[in-house]
Amino acid sequence: MSSSQSPKSPKGPASHGGKAASPEPNPAPPAIVALSAEEIREAGILPGAHWTEQPIEQVDDDGASTIGSIASTTASLTSSIFEYRTVHGRTYHGEIGNAESWEPNDQRHVDSMDILHHTFMLSLGDKLFLSPLEKNNIHKVLDVGTGTGLWAIDFADDFPNAEVIGTDVSPIQPSWVPPNVKFELDDCNHEWTWNEDSFDFIHLRLLNGVVSDWFSLFRNAFRCARPGGYVESLTTSAYVRSDDGSVKKGSALEQWHGIFWEGGKKLGRTFKVLEDDLQKMAMEEAGFVDITVKDLKIPLGAWPEDKKLAEIGLWWKMAVESDIEGYLNYLCNALLGWTSEETLAYCAHFKKELADPNIHGYFVMRVVYGRKP
């Protein structure tokens, strides 16, 4: 079943117990080679030099004043884990198995991820999840790709009798957490080492560009979920669109998705999770039932007349702006071959368009959940 939120412009965008034996670690991934000029041209991505040649005019942005300021192999935490890669001045996690990260793990990006957590909750109606969980039946929970761990911490606060485990390839979670939370280093692309029927709820959020095989991921989730347990996956589309034509072809907003889609091809980890309907198809193939798909159309910026949508849009704008360079650094510099100057110029144009109240851009966020029979 499916539902969608589709207010129309200008009011809004239209419509562990035990663990199994650890497998042998996978070999390190092959070196990533930048896209060729022909590949970039065929993908419709403008060259990096284009953005340095375009003038940037200041746009008045009144939106901020409406809200106010914003304040595996499972591995042990050894010193080697903190040996990060550096790409154009930003740090990325050291290789665990075959993990290859496009997102930084430095403090600036950690702060951006914390803002993003609040933004996701706001977009879901101040909820951490949409699955129909029965609180008394939730005893053990897994948060895959936990990032800074805020989702796991908030869930543990709401479910004090549940054990919550967050996994990620980078140890960027806080050390002071509720007693029913723990974090472990793990690469979800490996065969999961949890015993079958271990978890009442498995949560996966924003694994775009992370997962090498979505069907394998959900087969692992199905095996490790308890009968009657739910698995929920949230993803977003990189495709920014508008209902009134205000997102122009060749604009920075319009070019955003091409950067991620082509970067994902090169990484072998797609960003087209929503467009290819991978969540639902992989859950069906794994054996989940009562699968529900919910699409939410999310404004970028405070342009909607509807006050709640404007608040959501402003938070998304702030989440992206807080480290837009971090989201693009690896993809643009390492994969597209842009210079740092070109990447920064593109970011400036993107921010300018975000601040323009006459540009009514939005994207689609999708939540898919299903039950193990």
Secondary structure, DSSP 8 states (H G I E B T S, - for coil): -EEEE---TTTS------B-----------------HHHHHHTT---HHHHHHS--------GGGGT-------B---GGGG--EEETTEEE----TT---SS--SHHHHHHHHHHHHHHHHHTTS-S--S---GGG--EEEEET-TTSHHHHHHHHH-TTSEEEEEESS--S-S---TTEEEEE--TTS---B-TT-EEEEEEE--TTT-S-HHHHHHHHHHHEEEEEEEEEEEE----B-SSS-S-TTSHHHHHHHHHHHHHHHHTS-S-TTTTTHHHHHHHHHT-EEEEEEEEEEESSS--SSHHHHHHHHHHHHHHHTTHHHHHHIIIIIIS---HHHHHHHHHHHHHHHH-TT---EEEEEEEEEE--
